[in-house]
Amino acid sequence: MRSLLLICIVGIGFLTTALSLKICSFNVQSFGEAKANNKRVMGILTKIISRCDLSLIQEVRDSKGKAIPALLKNLNRFEKSNVYTHLESQRLGKNAYKEQYVYIYRKDVLQVQEQVYYHELKQVEFNDTETFSREPFIIRIHSPTTFVKNFIIIGHHSCPRKAMNEMEELFEVFQVVRNKWKSENVMLLGDLNADCGYVTIKGLKKLRLRNDPKFLWLITDEQDTTVRDKTHCAYDRIIVHGKTLISGIVPDSAQPFNFKREFSLSEQEALEVSDHYPVEVDLKSSHHYHLRNEL
C-alpha cells in the first residue's frame, strides 16, 4: 500500500512537471538585426525560449521586422514542429526611441483570445497615456490543459527614471482590465525596473500593487534578475492576482533563469544575449488536480 502511494505521489510530480504551463518574461536588450544575425546568440536565445510555453519578449528594436521571424524559424526548427507563433505590439515610445512587446507562444497548448493596449481601455488617443513611456500590452489567455483555464496577462517594460510612477499606474491598468473582462485572474509581468537605484524601499511599500494583500509578488526583492556579477537587482517581476490563479501556481517555480550558469557561459558571452535573466513561473496542469482528487 505504501509503495502504491509512493508511486502515485511520484506520478503526480511527473505529470505536474510534464504538463504544467511555463510562462516567461525576458528583456532581450535591444533585440534587433545585429543579434538576429549572430548565430551563437540566436542559438542561446532559441534554447532559452524553447523552455517556455509563452514568453513576453521586451526591448524588441527591429525597424525592418526580421528579427522575430528569424527567432520563430529557429524555434520551430529546434522543436521540429510548427507550434510557435507570435503576437507583436506596435512600436511604442513617445520620442525617437521605440520598442515592441512580442508574445511568443505555443499555439498547440494555449490560445490568445484577445489583445488590447491600455490607451484603448482608457478610450484615449494612441500614446496619450501620459504616465507610461511605453504603454502595457495586454492579452487574454485560454489554457485548456491547466487548472486555471482563463486569465489575463499585462505585459510591461517600465522606463527606469519613471519606474515608481509607472508601477503605481499599473494598479489602474489592473482595475480597468478586471472590469473589462470580469476576471480576478490577472498576471502582471515584465522588466519593471523594480529595484536598486530606480526605486526605494519606502516607495515600494506605498505601491498599491504591493500593499494590497490580494497581489502576490512571485519574484521577490532578494532575487537577482541581472547578468552582471557586480549587480544584484530584482528588476524583472511576476505579480499575480486572483485566488484561482494563485492556487494554480506550481510552488517555488517562480525564478530567474540563470542561462549563464545553465549554458556555462562567461559573463561577456552572456551579456551578448542580454543583461537580464528571464523570469518564469509554472501553472499547474489540470491532471495534477484530477489525480489529487482521486487519491
C-alpha positions in Angstrom: 0.0 0.0 0.0 2.8 2.4 0.9 4.6 1.5 -2.3 1.4 2.2 -4.3 1.0 5.6 -2.6 4.7 6.4 -3.3 4.2 5.6 -7.0 1.1 7.8 -7.1 2.9 10.7 -5.5 5.9 10.3 -7.9 3.4 10.1 -10.7 1.7 13.4 -9.7 5.1 15.1 -9.6 6.0 13.8 -13.0 2.7 14.9 -14.6 2.8 18.3 -12.9 6.2 18.9 -14.4 5.4 17.4 -17.8 2.0 19.1 -18.3 2.4 22.4 -16.5 2.4 25.6 -18.5 5.6 27.7 -18.3 5.2 31.5 -18.6 8.3 33.6 -19.1 9.3 37.2 -19.3 12.6 38.3 -21.0 14.1 41.7 -21.7 16.4 40.7 -24.5 18.1 44.1 -24.5 17.9 45.8 -27.9 16.9 42.7 -29.8 17.2 43.5 -33.5 19.1 42.8 -36.7 22.5 42.5 -35.1 21.5 39.8 -32.6 19.4 38.1 -35.2 22.4 37.7 -37.5 24.6 36.3 -34.7 24.2 32.5 -34.9 25.6 31.9 -31.4 23.4 34.4 -29.7 20.3 33.2 -31.6 21.2 29.6 -30.7 21.2 30.5 -27.0 18.0 32.6 -27.3 16.3 29.6 -29.0 17.3 27.3 -26.2 16.0 29.8 -23.6 12.7 30.5 -25.2 12.0 26.9 -26.2 11.7 26.1 -22.4 8.6 28.3 -22.3 5.1 27.8 -23.5 4.6 31.6 -23.5 7.2 34.3 -23.4 6.9 38.1 -23.2 9.9 39.5 -25.1 10.8 43.1 -24.4 13.1 45.6 -25.9 12.5 44.4 -29.5 14.1 47.2 -31.5 13.8 45.9 -35.1 12.6 48.5 -37.6 13.0 46.0 -40.5 10.8 43.4 -38.9 13.2 40.5 -39.5 14.5 39.5 -36.0 11.3 37.9 -34.6 10.5 35.9 -37.8 14.1 34.6 -37.6 13.7 33.6 -34.0 10.4 31.9 -34.7 12.0 30.0 -37.6 14.8 28.8 -35.2 12.3 27.8 -32.5 10.2 25.7 -34.8 13.2 24.1 -36.4 14.7 23.4 -32.9 11.4 21.8 -31.7 10.9 20.0 -35.1 7.4 21.4 -35.2 5.4 24.4 -36.3 3.8 25.2 -33.0 5.4 28.5 -32.1 3.6 31.7 -33.2 3.7 35.3 -32.0 1.7 38.4 -31.4 3.6 41.7 -31.5 2.7 45.2 -30.4 3.1 48.4 -32.4 6.4 50.2 -32.0 5.9 52.1 -28.7 7.6 55.2 -27.3 7.0 58.9 -27.1 10.2 60.0 -28.8 12.7 58.6 -31.3 13.4 55.6 -29.1 10.8 52.9 -29.9 10.3 49.3 -28.7 7.9 46.5 -29.3 6.5 43.9 -27.0 6.3 40.4 -28.5 4.4 37.4 -27.1 5.8 34.1 -28.4 3.7 31.2 -27.6 2.8 27.6 -28.4 -0.4 27.6 -30.3 -0.9 23.8 -29.6 -1.3 24.4 -25.8 -2.9 27.8 -25.4 -4.9 30.4 -27.2 -4.7 34.2 -27.2 -8.4 35.2 -27.3 -8.0 39.0 -27.3 -5.3 41.7 -27.3 -5.6 45.3 -26.2 -3.5 48.4 -25.5 -4.0 50.5 -22.4 -5.0 53.5 -24.4 -7.8 51.5 -25.9 -9.1 50.6 -22.5 -8.9 54.2 -21.4 -10.6 55.3 -24.7 -7.9 58.0 -25.4 -5.7 58.6 -28.4 -2.7 56.3 -29.0 0.4 57.5 -27.0 -1.9 59.7 -24.9 -1.5 57.8 -21.7 0.8 60.3 -20.0 2.3 58.1 -17.3 3.8 55.4 -19.4 6.7 55.8 -21.8 5.6 52.6 -23.4 2.1 51.6 -22.5 1.3 48.0 -21.4 0.3 45.4 -24.0 -2.4 43.1 -22.6 -3.7 39.7 -23.7 -6.5 37.4 -22.6 -5.5 33.7 -22.5 -7.3 30.4 -22.7 -5.2 27.5 -21.5 -7.1 24.1 -21.8 -4.5 21.9 -20.1 -4.1 23.9 -16.9 -6.1 24.2 -13.7 -6.6 27.9 -14.4 -8.3 27.9 -17.8 -8.7 31.6 -18.4 -6.5 34.5 -17.2 -5.2 37.9 -18.3 -1.6 39.0 -18.8 -0.5 42.6 -18.5 3.0 42.9 -20.1 5.0 46.0 -19.3 8.5 47.4 -19.6 8.9 50.4 -17.3 11.0 53.4 -18.1 13.8 53.4 -15.5 13.5 57.0 -14.4 9.7 56.7 -14.1 9.6 53.2 -12.6 7.8 54.2 -9.4 5.1 56.2 -11.2 4.6 53.5 -13.8 4.2 50.7 -11.3 1.6 52.8 -9.4 -0.3 53.3 -12.6 -0.2 49.6 -13.3 -2.8 49.3 -10.5 -5.1 51.4 -12.5 -4.4 49.2 -15.6 -5.3 46.2 -13.5 -8.6 47.8 -12.4 -9.6 48.6 -15.9 -8.7 45.2 -17.2 -10.6 43.4 -14.4 -13.7 45.4 -15.2 -13.5 44.8 -18.9 -13.2 41.1 -18.8 -14.9 40.4 -15.4 -11.9 38.4 -14.2 -9.9 38.4 -11.0 -7.2 36.2 -12.5 -4.5 38.6 -13.7 -0.8 38.3 -14.1 1.5 41.4 -14.4 5.0 40.7 -15.7 8.0 42.4 -17.3 11.0 44.4 -16.6 9.5 46.9 -14.2 12.9 48.3 -13.1 11.6 47.5 -9.6 14.8 47.6 -7.6 18.1 49.2 -6.9 18.6 52.8 -8.0 15.2 53.1 -9.6 13.0 52.6 -6.6 13.2 53.0 -2.8 12.1 50.5 -0.1 9.8 53.2 1.3 8.4 53.8 -2.2 7.8 50.1 -2.9 5.8 49.8 0.4 3.5 52.6 -0.7 2.6 50.9 -4.0 -1.0 49.7 -4.2 0.3 46.7 -6.1 2.5 46.0 -3.1 0.4 46.9 0.0 -2.8 45.2 -1.3 -2.6 41.6 0.1 -4.5 40.2 -2.9 -1.4 40.7 -5.1 1.3 38.1 -4.8 4.8 39.1 -5.9 6.3 35.9 -7.1 9.8 37.3 -7.9 11.0 38.7 -4.6 13.2 41.6 -3.7 16.0 39.2 -2.8 16.3 37.5 -6.2 18.7 38.7 -8.9 17.5 39.1 -12.5 20.7 40.7 -13.8 23.6 39.0 -15.6 26.4 41.1 -14.3 28.2 39.8 -11.3 28.6 43.3 -9.8 24.8 43.8 -9.7 22.1 42.1 -7.6 18.7 43.6 -8.6 15.2 42.3 -8.9 14.3 44.5 -11.9 12.1 41.8 -13.6 8.9 40.8 -11.8 5.9 38.5 -11.9 2.9 39.6 -9.9 -0.4 37.6 -9.7 -3.9 38.4 -8.5 -6.9 36.1 -8.0 -7.4 33.2 -5.7 -7.8 30.7 -8.6 -4.7 31.9 -10.4 -2.6 32.0 -7.2 -3.7 28.4 -6.3 -2.8 27.3 -9.8 0.9 28.3 -9.4 3.4 25.5 -9.0 5.1 26.2 -5.7 8.6 27.6 -5.9 8.5 27.6 -9.7 8.9 31.4 -10.0 12.6 32.0 -10.5 15.0 33.9 -12.7 16.6 31.5 -15.2 20.3 31.8 -15.0 21.3 31.0 -18.5 24.9 32.0 -17.9 25.3 29.1 -15.4 23.0 26.7 -17.3 24.9 27.0 -20.5 28.4 27.5 -19.0 28.9 31.0 -20.5 31.3 33.7 -19.4 29.8 36.9 -18.3 30.8 38.6 -21.6 29.2 35.7 -23.6 26.0 36.0 -21.6 25.9 39.8 -22.0 25.9 39.4 -25.7 22.5 37.8 -25.3 21.1 40.2 -22.7 22.0 41.9 -19.4 18.8 40.5 -17.9 17.9 36.9 -17.0 14.4 35.7 -18.0 11.9 35.3 -15.1 9.5 32.4 -15.2 6.6 30.6 -13.4 4.7 27.4 -14.0 1.0 26.9 -13.9 -0.3 23.6 -12.6 -1.9 21.2 -15.0 -5.5 20.1 -14.7 -4.3 16.5 -14.5 -2.5 17.3 -11.2 -5.8 18.2 -9.6 -7.6 15.2 -11.0 -5.0 12.8 -9.6 -5.0 14.5 -6.2 -8.8 14.2 -6.0 -8.7 10.6 -6.9 -6.1 9.9 -4.1 
